Amino acid sequence: MRHKAGRLAVAAAIAAGATLASLVPSAFAHDGATSSDGAIDNAKITHNHHQHGGDHGHLPASSANVELISKLALKNVEPEKIADVGVYKGYAYLAAWGGATCKYNGVHVVDIKNPAQPKEVAFIVAKEGSAPGEGVQALSIDTPAFNGDILVTNNEKCKESAGVGGLNIYDVSDPAHPTPLAVGIGDETVAGAGKKDANEIHSVFAWDAGNKAYAVIVDNEEGPDVDILDITNPKKPKVIAEYDLDEKFPGITQRGLDEVFLHDMVVKEIDGKQVMLLSYWDGGYVQIDVTDPLSISLLADSTFADPDPEALESGLTVRPEGNGHQAEFTLDNKYVLAADEDFSPFALKASNVTDGTEINAGQGDGTKKLEPGQTLTGVSKFVGRACPPPDDPAVPAGDPNVVDIAVVERGLCTFTEKVDSVIKAGGYDAVLIFNRTGTDGCDGSLGMSVEGDIPAFGVAPRSQGFAIFNQPYDNAACLAGTGPERLPVPLGTAGDTLTFSSSFDGWGYVHLYDRKTMAELDTYAVPEAHDPAYATGKGDLSVHEVATSAKQPDLAYFSYYSAGFRVTRIVNGKIQEVGHFIDEGGNNFWGVQVFEHNGQEYVAASDRDHGLYIFRYTGN
């Protein structure tokens, strides 16, 4: 994640006469990478873990007011392989993602001119080590340099040494024979370090603006993560602007919601303006005017209500989690429907018992969880960074006869490696990780993608880690790089007593906003999403994406992972479910996209474990 205080500290230093290059060793450099350690601080990491509960992890098969027109198992599909889907002119384009394995990555091209009999006609092979995921879109552009149909896709790396970032553009005027126009194009600059390969991007959206055409991409690697490219000549796309929205429009941020980054976006012409709707995770849903991409302006943004309104309907009083994932305008532009993605149905309450203060931390996504109502209380013990030798000393053993909580400093290695070191040392009942130095660390808190067989909590603000061992802390010094690089106490030092407890707070759900003001009007979740009996063992019951109807302004379709395909209507400013489908053996839906055939609206959905589904809503 990015911290505004850190950027301000750097700006102040430059104003005082420092060069950007001179600041790299202190203000920018640190002993670990921003996202490779498992920090949930960009769009890529939100999908970089197992999202399905296994063969048993799904809801029972059922359907209402939804007809399954067809389904097609795609080639070389394995669990969690298929990602997003785009549809254009009788063809569906499905991303073969690299999240599960780094083989057979690319885009499946499926002829759906007869929705009842889809057939795969081509496969666009991705660059080795790279894969598309969230961004798959086909459209027509008509510019002085190109007149035809293009497909844009994103690149995220699944093999660091070989993969490329940036966007890809293909000529799909003949979809059965796609031709690459540009591959791996994006932001290639690094502060103080010149140029490199294009940064990884999580999603892409393109639009035709008359004599010009543009694309916007999600930069996974920088604070300015809204990168706009001129693709008027799709063979020579070029970055023309980059923005960090929470820096340019600080009012979009919200106290207590610290994971602020771009996840997805769409652009639509409304009232003569090119309006970009950005899903900015904890920053909420933001509308900006991009009619002139070089001079953008804020139109409206949302706020996550506290307490969480959907949870409150189920009798749960919890804080909002943010997680603004993806959103669409309705056909008449009256509303915005938005999907909050949340893979953890548990909220963590953590505190320093000795000091009587709160600890800001969540449960790691892939480690052993505290069950709802379970409390773990124990004495803290500092074990350093806990990276494998020879980088760090071995973690001192805990006491198996008492509850010992290993307190670990973020940095150098991954969270999973740290947890593994603690487990190997023996005698510990849990792990708490607190933040490191650097502009993306210090007193910020963030989530963790981490594996392990004991509970792991983090990432807590650095000041809270220091307080556990009664050490003074200066956040300004930390951000400036002048504070201590490590907690200045010996390994094995006992600190304060800590306590952690878990409670059920539900899965990700849907918001309905007034398009002009972004005031929240209603929320919607599948019934099981706020039932503790479905917290485990039924797969992920979070929403993922929404597609609004191209024929009826009150109709919308949702891909809901293991909760299947859902259909809703907006009735008097409220969301009502009017249809659903879950297949025999369950589903694991990622993408959803509407299309028309013979005057009838159909919906294409991508099942991560299978391939393409095509539906038709049959209700009123």
C-alpha positions in Angstrom: 0.0 0.0 0.0 1.0 3.6 -0.3 1.2 6.1 2.5 0.6 9.8 1.9 2.8 10.8 4.8 5.7 9.1 3.2 5.2 10.9 -0.1 5.0 14.2 1.8 8.2 13.5 3.6 10.0 12.8 0.3 8.5 16.0 -1.2 9.7 18.0 1.7 13.2 16.6 1.4 13.4 17.4 -2.3 12.2 20.9 -1.5 15.0 21.3 1.0 17.5 20.5 -1.7 17.8 16.8 -1.9 17.8 15.0 -5.2 15.4 12.1 -5.9 18.4 9.8 -6.5 19.9 10.7 -3.1 16.6 9.7 -1.4 16.5 6.2 -2.9 18.7 4.6 -0.2 16.6 6.0 2.6 13.1 7.0 1.7 12.5 4.5 -1.1 14.7 1.5 -0.4 14.0 -1.1 2.2 14.9 -4.7 2.9 11.9 -6.3 1.2 9.8 -5.9 -2.0 6.5 -4.1 -1.8 4.3 -7.0 -2.9 6.5 -10.1 -3.3 6.4 -10.7 0.4 2.6 -11.3 0.3 1.5 -7.9 1.3 -2.0 -7.2 0.0 -1.0 -3.8 -1.3 -2.0 -4.0 -5.0 -4.6 -5.5 -7.3 -2.6 -8.6 -8.2 -2.3 -10.0 -4.7 -6.1 -9.8 -4.2 -6.4 -12.9 -6.4 -3.1 -14.6 -5.6 -4.4 -17.3 -3.3 -6.7 -20.3 -3.5 -10.2 -19.1 -3.9 -12.2 -22.3 -4.1 -13.0 -24.7 -1.3 -12.1 -27.9 -3.1 -14.5 -30.5 -4.7 -16.8 -30.2 -1.6 -16.6 -26.4 -1.4 -19.8 -25.2 -3.0 -23.5 -24.7 -2.5 -26.0 -27.3 -3.6 -27.1 -27.2 -7.3 -30.2 -25.1 -7.9 -31.7 -22.6 -10.3 -34.5 -20.1 -10.6 -35.5 -18.0 -13.7 -32.2 -18.8 -15.4 -31.8 -21.1 -18.4 -28.4 -22.7 -19.0 -28.1 -22.4 -22.8 -24.7 -24.1 -23.0 -21.4 -24.7 -21.4 -18.0 -25.4 -22.9 -15.0 -27.0 -21.2 -11.9 -25.2 -22.5 -8.7 -26.9 -23.4 -6.0 -27.4 -20.8 -8.2 -26.2 -18.0 -7.3 -27.1 -14.4 -8.7 -25.8 -11.1 -8.6 -21.9 -10.9 -7.2 -21.6 -14.5 -9.9 -19.5 -16.2 -10.2 -15.8 -15.3 -12.1 -13.0 -17.0 -14.4 -13.1 -20.0 -15.1 -10.5 -22.7 -17.7 -10.8 -25.5 -17.8 -8.9 -28.8 -19.4 -9.5 -32.2 -20.3 -13.2 -31.6 -17.0 -14.2 -30.0 -16.1 -14.8 -26.3 -12.6 -14.2 -25.1 -11.6 -16.0 -21.9 -8.3 -15.5 -20.0 -6.3 -18.5 -19.2 -4.7 -17.2 -16.0 -1.3 -18.1 -14.5 -2.5 -18.1 -10.9 -2.6 -21.8 -10.5 0.2 -22.9 -12.7 2.3 -21.0 -15.2 1.5 -23.2 -18.2 -0.9 -22.7 -21.1 -1.5 -19.0 -20.4 -3.3 -16.8 -22.9 -6.7 -16.2 -24.3 -9.3 -18.7 -25.5 -11.3 -17.4 -28.5 -14.8 -19.0 -28.6 -17.3 -18.6 -31.4 -20.7 -18.0 -29.8 -22.7 -16.9 -32.8 -24.8 -19.9 -32.0 -25.0 -19.6 -28.1 -26.3 -23.1 -27.9 -23.2 -24.5 -29.6 -20.1 -22.6 -28.7 -16.8 -23.8 -30.2 -13.2 -22.8 -29.5 -11.6 -21.4 -32.7 -8.3 -20.0 -31.5 -5.9 -19.6 -28.6 -3.7 -16.6 -28.2 -0.5 -17.7 -26.5 0.8 -15.4 -23.8 4.4 -14.5 -23.5 6.3 -17.1 -21.4 6.0 -16.3 -17.7 3.1 -13.9 -18.2 -0.7 -14.3 -18.1 -3.9 -12.3 -18.6 -6.4 -12.2 -15.8 -8.8 -9.4 -14.9 -8.6 -7.4 -18.2 -10.0 -9.0 -21.3 -11.9 -6.6 -23.6 -12.7 -6.5 -27.3 -13.9 -3.3 -29.1 -13.9 -1.4 -32.4 -11.7 1.6 -32.9 -11.8 3.9 -36.0 -8.9 6.3 -36.0 -6.6 7.7 -38.8 -4.1 4.9 -38.0 -6.5 1.9 -37.6 -10.0 0.9 -38.4 -11.1 -2.5 -37.0 -11.6 -4.7 -34.0 -9.0 -5.0 -31.2 -8.6 -7.1 -28.1 -6.8 -5.7 -25.1 -5.4 -7.9 -22.3 -3.2 -7.4 -19.2 0.0 -9.1 -18.2 0.9 -10.3 -14.7 3.9 -12.4 -14.1 3.8 -16.0 -13.0 7.5 -16.5 -13.7 9.5 -13.5 -12.6 12.6 -14.2 -14.8 10.7 -14.6 -18.0 7.4 -12.7 -17.7 6.5 -9.3 -19.0 4.1 -6.6 -17.8 2.1 -4.0 -19.6 -0.9 -4.4 -21.9 -1.3 -6.4 -25.1 -3.3 -5.4 -28.2 -4.4 -7.9 -30.8 -6.2 -7.3 -34.1 -9.3 -9.5 -33.9 -11.1 -8.2 -37.0 -10.9 -11.9 -37.9 -11.3 -13.5 -34.4 -10.3 -17.0 -35.6 -6.9 -15.6 -36.7 -5.9 -12.9 -34.1 -2.8 -10.9 -34.9 -0.6 -9.2 -32.2 -0.2 -5.5 -32.7 1.6 -4.6 -29.4 2.8 -6.8 -26.5 4.0 -5.8 -23.1 3.5 -2.0 -23.3 3.1 0.1 -20.2 4.9 2.2 -17.6 8.7 1.5 -17.8 10.0 4.1 -15.5 11.3 3.7 -11.9 12.0 6.6 -9.7 15.8 7.2 -9.6 16.5 4.1 -11.8 15.7 5.0 -15.4 13.8 2.5 -17.4 13.0 -1.2 -17.2 10.4 -3.6 -18.6 6.8 -2.5 -18.3 5.3 -2.8 -14.8 2.8 -5.6 -14.3 -0.8 -4.6 -14.7 -3.9 -6.1 -13.2 -6.6 -4.9 -15.6 -7.1 -2.8 -18.8 -10.0 -1.0 -20.3 -10.0 0.8 -23.7 -12.3 3.2 -25.4 -12.7 5.0 -28.8 -12.8 8.8 -28.4 -13.3 9.8 -32.0 -10.1 10.5 -33.8 -8.2 9.1 -30.8 -8.4 5.9 -28.8 -7.2 5.4 -25.2 -6.6 2.6 -22.7 -6.3 2.8 -18.9 -4.3 0.2 -17.0 -3.8 -0.8 -13.4 -0.2 -0.4 -12.5 0.6 -3.0 -9.8 4.0 -1.6 -8.9 3.7 2.1 -8.3 1.7 4.6 -6.2 0.6 6.4 -9.5 -1.4 3.3 -10.5 -3.9 4.9 -13.0 -1.9 4.8 -16.2 -3.5 6.1 -19.4 -2.1 5.2 -22.9 -2.8 6.7 -26.3 -3.6 3.7 -28.5 -4.8 5.7 -31.5 -2.2 3.7 -33.4 -2.5 0.3 -31.7 0.8 -0.8 -33.1 2.5 2.1 -31.2 0.7 2.6 -27.9 2.3 5.1 -25.5 1.8 6.1 -21.9 0.6 9.8 -21.8 -0.4 10.2 -18.1 -0.3 8.5 -14.7 -2.2 9.4 -11.6 -2.3 8.4 -7.9 -5.9 9.2 -7.1 -5.6 9.2 -3.3 -2.8 11.8 -3.7 -4.5 13.9 -6.3 -7.9 13.7 -4.6 -7.2 13.0 -1.0 -10.8 13.3 -0.1 -11.5 9.9 -1.5 -9.7 8.2 1.4 -11.4 7.1 4.6 -10.0 6.7 8.1 -9.2 3.2 9.1 -9.3 1.9 5.5 -5.6 1.8 4.5 -5.3 -0.5 1.5 -5.8 2.2 -1.2 -5.1 1.1 -4.7 -6.8 0.8 -8.1 -8.3 -2.6 -8.9 -10.6 -2.1 -11.9 -12.3 0.5 -14.1 -14.6 1.2 -17.0 -15.1 4.3 -19.2 -18.5 5.4 -20.6 -19.6 8.6 -22.4 -22.2 10.3 -20.2 -23.7 13.8 -20.9 -20.9 14.4 -23.4 -18.1 13.5 -21.0 -15.8 10.5 -21.0 -16.5 9.3 -17.4 -14.1 6.8 -15.8 -15.5 4.7 -12.9 -12.7 3.4 -10.8 -12.9 0.7 -8.2 -10.2 2.0 -5.8 -10.4 -0.8 -3.1 -10.4 0.9 0.3 -10.6 4.3 -1.5 -14.1 3.3 -2.7 -15.7 3.9 -6.1 -14.6 7.0 -7.8 -15.8 8.8 -11.0 -13.4 11.1 -12.9 -13.8 13.1 -16.1 -11.2 11.8 -18.6 -12.5 13.6 -21.7 -9.0 15.1 -21.7 -6.8 12.4 -20.2 -4.1 15.0 -19.5 -6.4 17.0 -17.3 -8.7 14.9 -15.2 -11.2 16.1 -12.6 -13.1 14.4 -9.8 -16.9 14.0 -10.4 -18.0 12.0 -7.4 -16.9 9.2 -5.0 -18.4 6.8 -2.5 -18.0 6.3 1.2 -18.1 2.9 3.0 -20.7 3.3 5.7 -19.7 2.5 9.3 -21.0 0.2 10.7 -21.2 -2.0 7.6 -24.8 -1.8 6.4 -25.2 -5.2 4.9 -23.8 -6.9 8.0 -26.1 -4.8 10.1 -29.1 -6.2 8.3 -28.0 -9.6 9.6 -27.5 -8.4 13.2 -23.7 -8.0 12.9 -22.2 -4.7 14.0 -18.8 -4.6 12.2 -16.6 -2.0 10.6 -16.6 -1.7 6.8 -13.8 -3.6 5.1 -13.6 -1.6 1.9 -12.5 -3.9 -0.9 -14.0 -2.0 -3.8 -13.4 -4.5 -6.6 -15.4 -3.8 -9.8 -18.4 -1.6 -10.8 -20.6 -0.7 -13.7 -23.1 2.0 -14.7 -26.7 1.0 -15.4 -28.0 1.3 -18.9 -29.8 4.6 -18.1 -26.8 6.0 -16.1 -29.1 6.4 -13.1 -27.2 4.0 -10.8 -23.8 2.4 -10.2 -23.7 -1.2 -9.1 -20.5 -2.2 -7.3 -19.0 -5.5 -6.1 -16.9 -5.6 -2.9 -14.7 -8.7 -3.0 -14.0 -10.2 0.5 -12.6 -13.7 0.8 -12.4 -13.7 4.6 -15.7 -14.0 6.5 -14.0 -13.4 9.9 -13.2 -10.1 11.6 -10.3 -10.0 14.1 -10.2 -8.0 17.3 -6.6 -7.7 18.6 -5.3 -5.7 21.6 -2.2 -5.2 23.8 -3.6 -6.3 27.2 -0.7 -4.7 29.1 -1.2 -1.3 27.5 -4.9 -1.5 27.0 -4.5 -0.5 23.4 -5.9 -1.8 20.1 -3.7 -3.6 17.6 -4.6 -3.1 13.9 -4.2 -6.5 12.3 -6.2 -9.1 10.4 -5.9 -12.8 10.0 -3.6 -14.1 7.2 -5.5 -15.5 4.3 -3.9 -18.9 4.1 -2.9 -19.7 7.7 -4.9 -21.4 10.4 -7.8 -19.3 11.5 -9.3 -18.5 14.9 -12.8 -19.9 14.8 -15.6 -17.4 15.5 -15.8 -16.8 19.3 -12.3 -18.2 19.9 -9.8 -16.1 21.8 -6.0 -16.6 22.0 -4.1 -14.7 24.7 -0.4 -15.0 25.4 2.9 -13.4 26.1 4.8 -11.8 23.2 8.3 -12.8 22.3 10.4 -10.9 19.7 12.0 -13.2 17.1 13.4 -10.6 14.6 12.6 -10.8 10.9 12.5 -14.6 11.1 13.9 -15.0 7.6 15.7 -18.3 6.9 19.4 -18.5 7.7 21.9 -17.3 6.7 20.0 -14.1 6.2 18.8 -14.0 9.8 19.7 -15.9 13.0 17.5 -18.9 13.8 14.3 -18.1 15.6 14.6 -18.9 19.3 12.3 -21.6 20.5 9.1 -20.8 22.3 7.9 -22.4 25.5 5.5 -25.3 24.7 4.0 -25.1 28.3 2.6 -21.5 27.9 1.0 -19.5 25.1 3.8 -17.8 23.3 3.1 -15.3 20.5 6.1 -14.7 18.1 6.4 -11.0 17.1 8.1 -10.7 13.8 9.3 -7.7 11.9 8.3 -7.3 8.2 11.2 -7.3 5.7 13.5 -9.2 3.3 11.6 -12.5 2.9 8.0 -13.5 2.5 5.4 -13.8 5.2 5.1 -17.5 4.5 8.9 -17.9 5.1 8.6 -16.0 8.4 5.7 -18.2 9.6 7.6 -21.3 8.5 10.7 -20.2 10.5 8.5 -19.7 13.6 6.9 -23.1 13.2 10.2 -24.8 12.8 11.5 -23.2 16.0 8.7 -24.8 17.9 6.7 -23.7 21.0 4.7 -20.9 19.5 1.0 -20.6 19.3 0.6 -17.7 16.9 2.6 -15.0 14.9 2.1 -11.3 14.8 3.9 -9.4 12.1 4.5 -5.6 12.3 5.5 -3.2 9.6 9.0 -2.3 8.5 10.6 1.0 7.6 10.1 2.8 4.3 7.4 4.9 2.6 5.3 1.8 2.1 5.7 0.6 5.7 6.1 2.4 9.1 2.7 3.1 10.6 0.6 1.7 7.8 -1.4 -1.5 8.3 -2.3 -4.0 5.5 -3.4 -7.6 4.9 -1.3 -10.6 4.2 -1.3 -13.4 1.7 0.5 -16.1 3.8 0.5 -19.9 4.3 1.1 -21.8 7.5 -0.4 -24.1 10.2 -0.6 -21.6 13.1 -2.6 -18.4 13.3 -0.7 -15.4 11.7 -1.9 -11.8 12.3 -0.7 -8.6 10.6 0.5 -6.4 9.2 0.3 -4.2 12.3 1.6 -0.6 12.3 5.3 -0.3 13.3 4.5 1.9 16.3 2.3 -0.9 17.8 5.2 -3.4 17.3 7.6 -1.1 19.2 5.0 -0.4 21.9 4.8 -4.2 22.7 8.4 -4.0 23.8 8.2 -0.5 25.4 10.4 1.1 22.8 10.0 4.7 21.6 8.8 5.3 18.1 9.0 8.3 15.7 6.9 7.9 12.6 8.4 10.9 10.8 11.9 9.5 11.4 10.7 6.1 10.1 9.3 7.6 6.9 12.4 9.7 6.4 14.6 6.7 6.8 16.4 8.1 9.9 14.7 5.9 12.5 16.0 2.5 13.6 16.0 -0.1 10.8 15.2 -2.9 13.3 13.5 -3.1 16.6 16.4 -2.5 19.1 15.8 -5.4 21.5 17.5 -8.8 21.6 15.9 -11.9 20.1 13.9 -13.8 22.6 12.9 -10.7 24.6 9.5 -11.1 26.2 7.0 -8.2 25.8 3.5 -7.4 26.6 0.5 -9.8 26.8 -1.5 -9.8 23.6 -5.0 -11.1 22.9 -6.7 -12.0 19.7 -10.4 -13.0 19.1 -12.4 -13.8 16.0 -15.9 -13.1 15.0 -18.0 -13.8 11.9 -18.6 -10.7 9.6 -19.7 -12.2 6.3 -18.5 -12.4 2.7 -18.2 -9.7 0.0 -21.4 -8.2 -1.4 -23.0 -5.6 -3.7 -23.6 -1.8 -3.3 -26.2 0.3 -5.2 -25.2 4.0 -5.6 -26.9 7.0 -7.0 -24.7 7.7 -10.1 -24.6 11.5 -9.8 -23.8 11.7 -6.0 -22.5 8.2 -5.3 -24.7 8.2 -2.2 -25.4 4.6 -1.2 -29.0 3.5 -1.7 -28.9 -0.2 -0.9 -26.8 -3.4 -0.5 -27.3 -7.0 -1.5 -25.7 -10.3 -0.6 -26.7 -13.9 -1.2 -28.5 -15.3 1.9 -25.6 -17.6 2.9 -23.1 -14.8 2.9 -24.1 -13.7 6.4 -24.8 -17.1 7.9 -22.0 -18.4 10.1 -22.8 -21.9 9.1 -21.4 -21.1 5.6 -18.2 -19.5 6.8 -16.2 -22.6 5.8 -16.6 -25.7 3.7 -18.7 -24.1 1.0 -16.1 -22.3 -1.1 -15.9 -18.5 -1.4 -19.3 -16.9 -1.2 -18.1 -13.5 -2.2 -19.3 -11.5 -5.2 -16.6 -10.9 -7.9 -18.1 -9.0 -10.9 -21.2 -7.3 -12.2 -22.5 -6.8 -15.7 -25.5 -4.5 -16.2 -28.1 -5.3 -18.8 -27.7 -3.7 -22.2 -31.5 -3.8 -22.7 -33.2 -3.2 -19.3 -31.8 -0.4 -17.0 -33.0 -2.2 -13.8 -31.4 -5.6 -14.6 -28.0 -6.8 -13.6 -26.0 -10.1 -13.5 -23.3 -11.2 -11.0 -20.6 -13.8 -10.9 -20.6 -14.9 -7.3 -17.7 -17.5 -7.1 -19.1 -20.6 -5.3 -22.5 -18.9 -4.8 -23.0 -19.1 -8.6 -24.6 -16.9 -11.1 -27.1 -14.3 -9.7 -29.6 -12.0 -11.4 -31.1 -8.9 -9.7 -33.5 -6.0 -10.4 -33.5 -2.5 -9.0 -37.0 -1.9 -7.6 -37.7 1.5 -6.0 -34.0 2.1 -5.4 -33.5 -1.4 -3.8 -31.8 -4.5 -5.1 -33.9 -7.6 -5.4 -32.6 -11.1 -6.5 -34.8 -12.4 -9.3 -32.8 -15.4 -10.5 -29.8 -17.7 -9.9 -28.0 -20.7 -11.1 -25.6 -23.2 -9.4 -24.5 -26.2 -11.4 -24.3 -29.8 -10.3 -20.9 -30.1 -8.6 -20.8 -26.4 -7.9 -19.4 -23.4 -9.7 -16.5 -21.0 -9.3 -17.4 -18.0 -11.4 -15.0 -15.1 -12.1 -16.2 -13.0 -15.1 -19.7 -12.1 -16.4 -20.6 -10.3 -19.6 -23.8 -9.6 -21.5 -24.3 -10.0 -25.3 -27.2 -10.0 -27.7 -28.3 -12.7 -30.2 -31.3 -12.4 -32.4 -32.7 -9.6 -30.2 -32.4 -11.6 -27.0 -30.0 -10.8 -24.2 -27.6 -13.6 -23.1 -24.9 -13.7 -20.5 -21.5 -15.3 -20.7 -19.8 -16.3 -17.5 -16.4 -17.7 -16.9 -16.0 -20.6 -14.5 -12.5 -20.8 -13.2 -12.5 -24.6 -13.0 -14.3 -25.4 -16.3 -14.6 -22.7 -18.9 -17.5 -20.9 -20.5 -21.2 -20.9 -19.4 -23.9 -19.1 -21.4 -27.2 -18.1 -19.6 -30.5 -16.5 -20.4 -32.7 -14.8 -17.8 -36.2 -16.1 -18.1 -38.0 -14.1 -15.4 -40.2 -11.1 -15.8 
